[in-house]
Amino acid sequence: MGKTHERIEGRLRSFIEAQPVFFTATAPLSADGTVNLSPKGLKGSFAVLDDHTVAYLDFAGSNAETIAHLRENGRITLMWCAFQGPPNIVRVHGRGEPVFRDDPRFGELLGHFPDIDPAQHGLRAIIVVTAELVRDTCGYAVPFMAYEADRDLHGRRFAREDDASLSEYFTKKEHIATSLDGLPGLPLPLPPSTV
């Protein structure tokens, strides 16, 4: 049965920090807008900042739906599920904000991710989520799957980019500056980093 938690601490915090993959879900306010669901990985790209706040690194990719939805309405749900060990699903429902590279908070936030080289992955923003509801459920139907390793393809692809070439890459992509539904996405040209 599901349980509501007051904060992200103890067993709950240990569980989400140990998972190699999590999922984000966002949607625009428009009733006919596109709901977005994205997997997130890369060890070290997620951090619990305090009992009510988490953050993850938003890297270069094909779209910027999460950023666009957060800029419009801030609603986000993060989900982790146990693919090994006891069954468990944890969801953090909350309000999210993309903190862009030119934001004065960017450098301090980046300090929470010491194991990731941001230049290697085309870091666009840091997504900060304030939890409003934290729940865990059984996950009895989630299959057992084994984690082998992170893929190195993303790092190999974006390690060769600098700020100028990364901005050019984003400008050429169809759904980076605007979402699938036409909402403002990633600010372009890419803001310079404050670090």
KEKE-3310 file (N, C-alpha, C; in steps of 0.2 Angstrom, whole numbers, plus 5000, padded with zeros to 4 digits):
npx = (5004:5002:5012:5013:5026:5033:5045:5061:5071:5082:5078:5071:5078:5090:5086:5082:5094:5102:5097:5100:5093:5080:5063:5055:5041:5031:5019:5011:5000:4989:4975:4975:4988:5005:5010:5025:5037:5051:5066:5080:5097:5115:5126:5128:5122:5111:5105:5101:5096:5091:5079:5067:5070:5077:5088:5093:5105:5102:5105:5112:5101:5088:5076:5067:5057:5054:5060:5053:5039:5041:5045:5033:5023:5028:5025:5029:5034:5044:5050:5056:5060:5062:5072:5080:5082:5070:5053:5049:5042:5045:5038:5040:5031:5030:5036:5045:5060:5070:5087:5097:5113:5118:5113:5115:5115:5119:5133:5135:5125:5130:5140:5135:5136:5149:5154:5152:5158:5153:5156:5158:5146:5137:5130:5115:5106:5101:5090:5079:5069:5056:5049:5032:5023:5027:5028:5028:5025:5021:5026:5025:5024:5034:5048:5062:5078:5094:5107:5120:5130:5133:5130:5142:5140:5134:5142:5154:5149:5145:5157:5165:5160:5160:5155:5150:5148:5139:5128:5125:5122:5110:5102:5099:5091:5074:5065:5070:5072:5059:5045:5036:5023:5025:5029:5040:5057:5073:5083:5091:5104:5114:5116:5130:5141:5142:5152)
npy = (4994:5012:5025:5041:5053:5064:5071:5069:5058:5047:5030:5032:5042:5036:5026:5032:5039:5028:5023:5019:5025:5037:5044:5058:5068:5080:5093:5104:5118:5118:5109:5101:5099:5092:5079:5075:5063:5057:5048:5048:5047:5043:5042:5051:5063:5067:5074:5075:5089:5095:5090:5092:5096:5092:5090:5089:5087:5094:5089:5091:5087:5080:5087:5100:5099:5097:5108:5118:5116:5118:5131:5137:5132:5125:5112:5096:5078:5067:5050:5035:5018:5001:4990:4980:4971:4973:4976:4993:5009:5026:5042:5059:5073:5089:5106:5113:5121:5127:5131:5141:5142:5155:5160:5167:5157:5146:5141:5137:5127:5118:5113:5102:5091:5083:5072:5073:5079:5093:5099:5089:5084:5093:5103:5110:5116:5116:5107:5111:5104:5107:5097:5094:5083:5067:5051:5033:5017:5000:4993:4980:4974:4978:4973:4962:4969:4970:4982:4987:4996:5014:5021:5027:5035:5047:5056:5055:5060:5074:5079:5085:5098:5115:5131:5139:5130:5121:5130:5132:5119:5117:5128:5123:5112:5106:5107:5114:5128:5130:5121:5106:5110:5123:5132:5143:5137:5131:5145:5154:5162:5150:5153:5160:5151:5154:5149)
npz = (5000:4997:5004:5012:5013:5024:5021:5012:5017:5026:5024:5012:5005:5003:4995:4983:4979:4976:4964:4947:4937:4933:4931:4923:4923:4914:4909:4898:4902:4893:4888:4877:4875:4874:4884:4893:4895:4902:4903:4914:4917:4920:4931:4946:4942:4948:4963:4980:4988:5000:5013:5006:4994:4978:4964:4947:4933:4917:4902:4885:4872:4861:4863:4872:4881:4895:4901:4894:4899:4913:4913:4909:4919:4930:4935:4940:4940:4948:4946:4953:4952:4959:4952:4956:4971:4985:4980:4975:4972:4970:4971:4968:4969:4963:4962:4949:4943:4930:4931:4923:4914:4916:4927:4944:4954:4948:4949:4963:4964:4955:4962:4969:4961:4960:4953:4940:4924:4918:4905:4897:4893:4888:4896:4899:4909:4926:4934:4947:4960:4971:4983:4984:4987:4993:4989:4992:4984:4981:4969:4965:4952:4944:4934:4938:4934:4928:4931:4921:4917:4914:4898:4887:4876:4876:4882:4874:4862:4865:4871:4862:4860:4861:4869:4859:4848:4853:4855:4842:4838:4846:4840:4828:4830:4830:4842:4853:4856:4856:4862:4858:4858:4855:4866:4875:4876:4879:4882:4869:4860:4868:4885:4893:4904:4922:4929)
capx = (5000:5006:5013:5015:5031:5034:5052:5065:5076:5083:5078:5068:5083:5095:5084:5082:5101:5105:5094:5104:5089:5073:5059:5052:5035:5028:5014:5009:4993:4984:4971:4977:4996:5009:5013:5031:5039:5058:5071:5086:5103:5121:5128:5131:5119:5105:5107:5096:5099:5089:5074:5062:5073:5081:5090:5097:5108:5099:5110:5110:5097:5084:5071:5068:5050:5054:5062:5047:5034:5043:5045:5026:5019:5032:5023:5034:5034:5050:5049:5061:5057:5067:5073:5083:5080:5063:5050:5047:5041:5044:5037:5041:5027:5032:5037:5052:5063:5076:5092:5101:5120:5120:5110:5120:5115:5121:5139:5134:5121:5134:5144:5132:5137:5156:5157:5151:5161:5148:5158:5158:5139:5133:5125:5110:5103:5100:5083:5078:5062:5054:5043:5025:5020:5032:5024:5030:5021:5024:5030:5026:5024:5040:5052:5069:5082:5101:5111:5127:5135:5131:5132:5147:5139:5132:5149:5158:5146:5145:5163:5169:5157:5161:5148:5148:5146:5133:5123:5124:5118:5103:5098:5097:5086:5068:5061:5075:5070:5052:5042:5032:5017:5026:5031:5047:5061:5079:5085:5096:5110:5115:5119:5137:5141:5144:5157)
capy = (5000:5018:5029:5048:5055:5072:5073:5065:5057:5040:5025:5035:5046:5031:5022:5036:5040:5022:5021:5022:5029:5039:5047:5064:5069:5086:5094:5111:5119:5117:5103:5097:5099:5086:5076:5073:5058:5056:5044:5051:5043:5045:5042:5057:5068:5068:5075:5077:5095:5095:5086:5094:5099:5088:5093:5085:5090:5094:5089:5092:5082:5082:5091:5104:5099:5098:5115:5122:5115:5121:5138:5139:5131:5122:5106:5090:5072:5062:5043:5030:5011:4996:4985:4975:4971:4973:4981:4999:5014:5032:5048:5066:5078:5096:5112:5113:5127:5127:5136:5141:5143:5162:5162:5167:5151:5140:5138:5134:5121:5113:5110:5096:5086:5083:5067:5074:5084:5096:5101:5083:5082:5099:5105:5116:5119:5112:5107:5111:5102:5107:5092:5095:5077:5062:5045:5027:5012:4993:4991:4972:4972:4980:4967:4962:4970:4971:4988:4985:5002:5020:5022:5032:5038:5055:5060:5055:5065:5081:5082:5089:5104:5121:5135:5141:5125:5119:5134:5131:5113:5118:5132:5119:5107:5109:5108:5116:5134:5130:5115:5103:5114:5130:5135:5144:5131:5134:5152:5153:5158:5147:5158:5158:5148:5158:5145)
capz = (5000:4997:5010:5010:5017:5026:5019:5008:5022:5028:5019:5006:5002:5001:4989:4977:4977:4974:4958:4941:4932:4936:4926:4924:4919:4914:4904:4898:4904:4888:4888:4871:4875:4874:4890:4892:4900:4900:4907:4916:4919:4921:4938:4948:4939:4952:4970:4985:4991:5007:5014:5002:4987:4974:4958:4942:4928:4911:4897:4878:4869:4856:4864:4878:4884:4902:4902:4892:4904:4919:4912:4909:4925:4936:4938:4938:4945:4947:4949:4954:4954:4960:4947:4960:4978:4987:4976:4978:4968:4974:4967:4971:4965:4965:4957:4947:4940:4926:4933:4917:4916:4918:4934:4949:4958:4944:4951:4969:4963:4951:4967:4972:4957:4959:4949:4933:4921:4914:4899:4893:4892:4885:4901:4898:4915:4932:4936:4954:4961:4977:4984:4988:4989:4992:4990:4989:4983:4981:4964:4964:4945:4941:4934:4940:4928:4930:4929:4920:4917:4910:4892:4886:4870:4877:4884:4868:4857:4867:4874:4857:4859:4866:4870:4852:4843:4856:4853:4835:4838:4848:4836:4822:4832:4830:4848:4858:4858:4858:4863:4853:4858:4854:4872:4875:4879:4881:4879:4864:4861:4875:4890:4895:4911:4927:4932)
cpx = (5004:5006:5015:5020:5032:5040:5056:5071:5077:5082:5075:5074:5088:5093:5084:5089:5104:5103:5098:5100:5082:5070:5056:5046:5032:5023:5013:5002:4987:4981:4973:4985:4999:5012:5020:5033:5046:5062:5077:5091:5109:5123:5131:5127:5112:5108:5101:5099:5097:5083:5068:5064:5078:5083:5094:5099:5104:5104:5108:5106:5093:5079:5072:5061:5050:5055:5056:5041:5035:5043:5037:5022:5022:5030:5028:5033:5040:5048:5055:5057:5063:5067:5077:5081:5073:5060:5048:5047:5041:5043:5037:5037:5029:5032:5044:5054:5069:5081:5097:5108:5122:5117:5115:5120:5118:5128:5138:5130:5125:5139:5141:5133:5145:5158:5155:5155:5156:5150:5158:5151:5134:5128:5121:5108:5103:5093:5082:5071:5061:5048:5037:5022:5025:5028:5028:5025:5024:5028:5031:5026:5030:5045:5059:5073:5089:5104:5118:5132:5131:5134:5137:5146:5138:5138:5153:5155:5147:5152:5167:5166:5160:5155:5146:5145:5140:5127:5121:5120:5111:5099:5096:5092:5079:5064:5066:5073:5063:5050:5038:5025:5018:5028:5038:5051:5067:5081:5091:5098:5111:5119:5126:5137:5144:5150:5163)
cpy = (5006:5021:5036:5049:5062:5075:5067:5064:5049:5035:5027:5038:5041:5027:5026:5038:5034:5020:5024:5026:5031:5042:5053:5065:5076:5087:5101:5112:5118:5110:5098:5097:5092:5084:5074:5068:5056:5052:5048:5046:5047:5046:5048:5064:5070:5069:5077:5083:5096:5090:5087:5096:5094:5092:5088:5089:5089:5095:5090:5086:5084:5087:5095:5104:5100:5105:5120:5122:5118:5128:5141:5138:5128:5115:5100:5085:5069:5055:5039:5023:5006:4991:4979:4976:4971:4978:4987:5004:5021:5038:5054:5070:5084:5101:5112:5120:5125:5132:5136:5143:5150:5165:5162:5161:5145:5137:5134:5127:5116:5109:5103:5090:5085:5077:5067:5080:5087:5098:5095:5081:5088:5101:5111:5120:5114:5113:5106:5109:5103:5102:5095:5089:5072:5056:5039:5022:5005:4991:4983:4970:4974:4974:4968:4964:4972:4977:4985:4991:5008:5019:5027:5037:5046:5059:5060:5060:5072:5084:5086:5096:5109:5125:5137:5136:5122:5123:5133:5125:5114:5123:5128:5114:5110:5111:5109:5123:5135:5123:5112:5107:5122:5135:5137:5139:5134:5140:5151:5160:5155:5152:5155:5156:5154:5155:5144)
cpz = (5000:5003:5008:5016:5018:5022:5015:5013:5023:5023:5012:5002:4999:4995:4983:4974:4974:4967:4952:4936:4935:4930:4928:4920:4920:4909:4904:4901:4899:4888:4883:4870:4876:4881:4889:4897:4898:4905:4908:4919:4920:4929:4940:4946:4943:4960:4974:4989:4998:5008:5010:4995:4984:4967:4953:4936:4921:4906:4890:4876:4864:4857:4871:4881:4891:4904:4900:4897:4910:4919:4912:4916:4931:4938:4935:4943:4943:4950:4948:4955:4954:4955:4950:4967:4979:4982:4979:4972:4972:4969:4971:4966:4967:4960:4955:4943:4936:4928:4927:4919:4917:4924:4939:4954:4955:4947:4958:4968:4959:4956:4970:4967:4955:4955:4942:4930:4916:4907:4894:4890:4889:4890:4899:4904:4920:4934:4944:4956:4969:4978:4987:4990:4988:4994:4988:4989:4982:4976:4962:4957:4941:4940:4937:4933:4931:4927:4927:4920:4913:4903:4891:4880:4871:4878:4878:4863:4859:4870:4869:4856:4863:4866:4863:4848:4846:4855:4846:4834:4840:4843:4830:4824:4832:4836:4854:4861:4859:4858:4858:4852:4857:4860:4872:4879:4881:4878:4875:4861:4868:4880:4892:4902:4916:4931:4927)
residu = (MET:GLY:LYS:THR:HIS:GLU:ARG:ILE:GLU:GLY:ARG:LEU:ARG:SER:PHE:ILE:GLU:ALA:GLN:PRO:VAL:PHE:PHE:THR:ALA:THR:ALA:PRO:LEU:SER:ALA:ASP:GLY:THR:VAL:ASN:LEU:SER:PRO:LYS:GLY:LEU:LYS:GLY:SER:PHE:ALA:VAL:LEU:ASP:ASP:HIS:THR:VAL:ALA:TYR:LEU:ASP:PHE:ALA:GLY:SER:ASN:ALA:GLU:THR:ILE:ALA:HIS:LEU:ARG:GLU:ASN:GLY:ARG:ILE:THR:LEU:MET:TRP:CYS:ALA:PHE:GLN:GLY:PRO:PRO:ASN:ILE:VAL:ARG:VAL:HIS:GLY:ARG:GLY:GLU:PRO:VAL:PHE:ARG:ASP:ASP:PRO:ARG:PHE:GLY:GLU:LEU:LEU:GLY:HIS:PHE:PRO:ASP:ILE:ASP:PRO:ALA:GLN:HIS:GLY:LEU:ARG:ALA:ILE:ILE:VAL:VAL:THR:ALA:GLU:LEU:VAL:ARG:ASP:THR:CYS:GLY:TYR:ALA:VAL:PRO:PHE:MET:ALA:TYR:GLU:ALA:ASP:ARG:ASP:LEU:HIS:GLY:ARG:ARG:PHE:ALA:ARG:GLU:ASP:ASP:ALA:SER:LEU:SER:GLU:TYR:PHE:THR:LYS:LYS:GLU:HIS:ILE:ALA:THR:SER:LEU:ASP:GLY:LEU:PRO:GLY:LEU:PRO:LEU:PRO:LEU:PRO:PRO:SER:THR:VAL)
# end
